[in-house]
Amino acid sequence: MSHPVLVIGAGLSGLYASDLLSQAGRRVLLIEARERVGGRVLSQGLPESAHRVDLGPSWFWPGMNPRIERLAADLGLGVYPQHSRGATALEGPDGQVHRQSTWAQSPSSYRIEGGTQSLIEKLQQRIAGKVHLKTGTRLLGMKLRPHALELELQDASGRWTQQAAQAVLTLPPRLTAQDIAFEPAWPDALLRDMRQTPTWMAGQAKFAAIYPQAFWREAGWSGGGMSHRGPMVEIHDASDASGEVAALFGFVGASPAYRAGIGQDQLAKQALAQLVRMFGPQAATPLWSGVQDWAQEPLTASAADQQPLSYHPSYGDPVLPSDWSERLWLAGTERSANYGGYLEGALESAEEAVKALSARWPQAAALTETT
């Protein structure tokens, strides 16, 4: 068994769990269905620029999110507060725009220099040579054997099996219940609860645009805005710390069905037209723009996630059947009772899973070595 621990999913939680396990001397195989790592963390922008705009999660709160703060510092990443100086633009249903003084956010949210993707890249660099990473590899099923887990995997070459003494599963609960076959089967009540657990931000879409300069700041706007007309309902400044790489981004309020119906090109045109209405004609000609619709990503969203959340769900770690609980641990932001839905939750759940796994390691390793 060349990789006694298998981690499923190379998003933030899976990468961090793999990093913690490798630091503890474990041999880890990390698999990811996408051809890239990061999961719902995605930052894009101009190829020649170090600054990228977050099309997934953007913010953390120092003091309130100690793990993200500590990890960014450990990885040598700079952080900076969300820009909010200037007036907020309020757009009514008729397209009329009004100015409102921006209230200072307390505590202020912070961004990571280079985009949240920088966190992913630094973690990937840190585990390189220590953790075996296979992208383009999907988990299809998992069987509990007397002395190991047997996982059925699929990549471009076909289906294959991998045994592991222990595993950490970081997939969203709904996708776990929908896509993974377990033998012996998990209780119906547990699977039903997982299907009813919303995948954070899975129904959302973001639009972002990068400009030659922050013209909105020059006109006294903060870059923040709210709209009753759309397609974006909430807009923020997404520039770098200095403001030299100027950017805006917004959360799209139009439904996933509408977005899929008009296509991303038309959605981008509508979003740019909205930015022109709210911040002036210079918004019409960005250097770069992009749309990320998470509801159209089958490795993120299920059919049940097509309706964006209007509330913050209560998350937590479900109790696995006792025979599974000695070999399999669940992680991911939806598993965090304290920070569910946040970057901090992805880290917290990874820490808890690795801690529980490590407590069982001598027993699991001994059983495996006897086979």
N, C-alpha and C positions, 0 to 999 in steps of 0.2 A: 504494500500500500504506500505508493510514493508520496501521496499527499493525504495525510491522515485527517486534515481539516479542509472542508470545501466550503467556500463562501459563494453564495448565489446572488449576483447583482453587483455591478461595479459603479453604483452611484456613490454619493458621499458616505452613506452608512456602511456599504460594503467595502469601500476602499479603506475607511478608518478602522473597521473591524479587522481587515487583513493586515493593516499596519500594526495594530496592537498585538495580534497573534504572532506576527513575524518577530516583533520585539521580544516576545516571550519565548522565542525559539521554536515555534511550531512551523511545520511545513504546510504551506497553504496553496490550494488551487482556487483561483478566483475566476469565475465565469461570468460573462456578460452577453446578453442576447444581441444588443446593438453592436455595431462595428466601432463604436466610440465608447469611452468611459464617461461617467458623469451623471447618467440618468436624467433627472429633471433639472440638473444644473447645466446651463448652456449660455455661453457668452460669445457674441459675434461682433464684427466691426470691420474697419478698413484693414487690409492685409499689412500695410506698412506702419500701423499704429499699435502701440502697446496697450492702449485702452480699448476695452470692448464693452458693449452694452449687454446687460443681463436680460435674456429672454426667458429665464427661469427665475428662481429666487434671487433677491437682490440685497436684502438688508439683514443686519443683526444689531443687537442692542448691547453695548458694553456694560458690564456689571450685571445685566439681566441674563446674558448669554455667555457665561464664563468659558465654556468649552471652545466655542468658535473664536472668541477673543484670544484664548491661550494658544489654540492651534495655529491661527494666523501668525501670531508672534513667533512661535516655534519654527514655522516654515519660512520666516523672514519676509512676510507680506505686509505692506503698508495698508492702513485703513484710514478712512476719512468720513466726515459727517455728510449726510444728505443735504444738498444745497436747498435752502428754503427762503433766502433773502429776496424780498420783493413782493409784489402783489400776486394774489391768486386769481386766475381767470375762471369765471363762472358763466357757463353757456346755458341759456334757457332752451326750451323746446323749439322756439322760433329762430334760433341761431343768434340771438342777441347776446353779446358778451359784456359782462360787468366785472369791474375790479373790486376785489375785497382784500383787506389787509391779511397777510399770512400770520397765523398764530404760530409761535415758536413751539416746536415739538419737544416735549420733555418726558422721558429722556430722548435725545436725538437718535434716530436710526443711523447706522453707519454702513458704508460700502467697502468692498475690498478692492484695492488697486489692481487694475487689469481685469476686473470682473470676477465674479464668484468662480468662474472657470479656473482662475489662477490657483485657487485652493485645491481643486481637483488635480491640476497638472503637477503641483508640488507634491501632493500625496502620492501620485503615480510615480514620480521620480524617486521618492523615498523608499517605495517598496520594490523598485526595479532591481532584479537580481536576487531578491529574497522571496518574492511571491510569484508563482507561475500564473500569468494572466492569459486567459483565452477569451477573446471577443468573438462575436458571431456564433455564440453557443447557447442554446436554449435548454432549459430544464423541462422535461416532459413528464417525468414521474419519479417517485421516490418509494423505495421498498425498505421496510424495516426487517433486517435479518438478525439472527441471534447475536452476532458479534460485530455488526457494522450496518451502515446505511448503503444501499445500492441505488445509485441515481442513474436514470435513463436520460441521456443528453443527445442533442442533435446539433450538428454543424454542417458546413457546406459539403463535407464528405459523406454524410449520412448519420445514422444513429449508432450510439455506442454507450457502454455503461462504465461507471466509475464507482468504486467503493471508497468510503470514507468512514473513519471512526466517529467523526462528529461533523456537523454542518451548521452554518448560519445562513438563514434564508431572509433576504432583505426585500423581497418583492412586495408591492402593495397588497393588502389583504384581499381585495376583490380579485385581483389577477391570480393570486395564489389559489383561491377557491375555484376560480373559473378555469384555469389552465393546467393545474398540476394534479396528476393522479397519485393518490396515496394508497399504499398497501402495507398493513391493513388500513381500511378507510377510516377517515376521521369522522367523529359524530356529526350527524346532520345539524344539530344545534350550533356547533362550533362553525361549520361551514356557512350556515345561514347568517350567523353574526358577522363573519368576515365579508360576506356579500353585501351586508348592510353598512359596512364601514366605508365612508367616502374616501376616495383617493385625493389627497390634498392637491389643489390647483389643476387637477386633471381636466376639468371642464373649461379652463381659462385659455385665453389667447392674448398675446402681447404684440404690440407694434412698436418699433423703435426707428429713429432716424438720427443720423449724424450730420452736422453742419460745419461750414468753415469757421463760424464764430457763434458765440451765444448771443444772438441778436435780441432775444427776449430779455436777457439781463440788462442789456444796454437801454431797453425801453422801459425798465422798471418792473418787469415781470419776474417772478421766481421760477417760472417754468412749471409750476404746479397748476392744476386745473381740474374742475369738475364739470361734467356735461350731462344735460338731460336730452341731448339730441344724438350724440354719438357719431361714429360707432364706438369711440373710446369713452368710458365713463369716468376715468380717473387718469390724470397725466402728471408726470414728474420730470424734473431735470435729471438727466442721466449722464452728465458730463464727468470728466475726470476731476481729480482734486483741485487742479489749477484752473479749470474752466477752459483750457486751451483746446482740448478735444471736446467740442460742444455736442450735446446729444439730448434728445427728449425721448421718453417712452410712455406708453399708455396701456392700461388694461382695457381690452375690448369687451364691451357689454353686450353686443349682439350675440344671439344664441349660436351654439355650435351648428345647428341645422341651417341657419341663415348663412353662417360663414362658409360652410361646405357648399351651399347652393351658389354663392356668388364667386367663390374661388379667392385665393390669396392675392392675386394681382388686383382685382377689383376692390378687395378689402383695403389694400395698401393705398389705392387711389382715394378712397373715401376717408381714410385716416389722415392723409396729407391735406385733403381739402378741409378737414376739421381743424388741423393745426394752423392753416392759413386763416380760417375764421377767427381763431382764438388768439393767435400771436402775430399775424401779419403775413404779407406776401413772400417774405424771405423763407418762410417755412415750406414753400412749394418745391424748392430745389435742393434737396439734401445731397450730400456726397455719397451717402449709403443709407438704405432703409431695409428693414426686414420684418417679416411676420412669423411668429411661432404659434401654431395652434395645437395645444397639447391634447385637445379632445380628439384630434385626428391621428394620434400616436397610439397604435394598439399595444405597444409595450409600456404605455403609461395609463391609458384610460380604457375602461370597459363601457359597455352600453349604458350602464347605470350612472356613469360619470358625465353623461352628456349635458346634464343640467348643472351650471355653475353653482357653487355653494353661496348661500346668502347668510351663512352663520359659520362659526368656528366649531367643528365637531369636538366631542370629547373622545380622546384616544386613549389607548392603553394596551397592555400585552395580554392576549387571551391565554387561557390555561390549556396547554396541549394534553392529550391523553398521556397517562403516566408512562406507558411503554415507549412513547416517542420523546418524552421530556428529558431522557438521559442522553440523547444523541443529537437532538435538533433544537436550535434556538432561533427565535424570530427577532429581527431588527428592522430598522426603517423608521422614518419620522412618524408614521401612523401607529407605531408601537410605543411611543413615548407618552406617558401619562402627564408629565410636567410641561413638555415643550412640543407636543404633537402638532405637526404642520409647519414647524420651523426647522431651519438648518440645525439649530441646537438640539432638536429632538432626534435628528438623524445620528448625531454624535452620542447623545445620551443613551439611546437604545443600543448602539453598537458597544458602548462600554459595558452596559448591563449584560448583554449577551455574552461578551468575551469573559466577563467576570464569572458568570454562571458556568460557562463552558470549561473554564480553567479549573473551577472547583471540582468538576467531574472528570477532568483529564486523566488522573492516575487510574481510575477504575476503567474508563473507556479504553485507554491505551493498553492496559493489562489484558482486558478481554480480547482485544484485537490481536495482540501478539501471540495469543494461544491458538489462534485459528490457522 
